[in-house]
């Protein structure tokens, strides 16, 4: 069986995957710690796996806050800013945080 040509349905999934690898390589967490965080996030996941990367992102948010690399408030603020930028971005154009307008939010 050949692996899928593209295992990601959206660019953000590949970015979350890459960020996880980079944070592991930087020594933020071990693979057993990551496996535990992902396993916990996958509890109650959709049986068809349609929310797998949403669970992945949830695990990533949980582990970076648990390791004090950021706070839950910073993750929430970034989420709000990202959503504002997405709504302000024309369809098909890259989402850029500066499209969110002025904010006291600092870049992570």
Secondary structure by P-SEA (a helix, b strand, c coil): ccccccccccaaaaaaaaaaaaaaaaccccaaaaaaaaaaaaccccccccaaaaaaaaaaaaaaaaaccccaaaaaaaaaaaaaaaaacccccccccccccccccccc
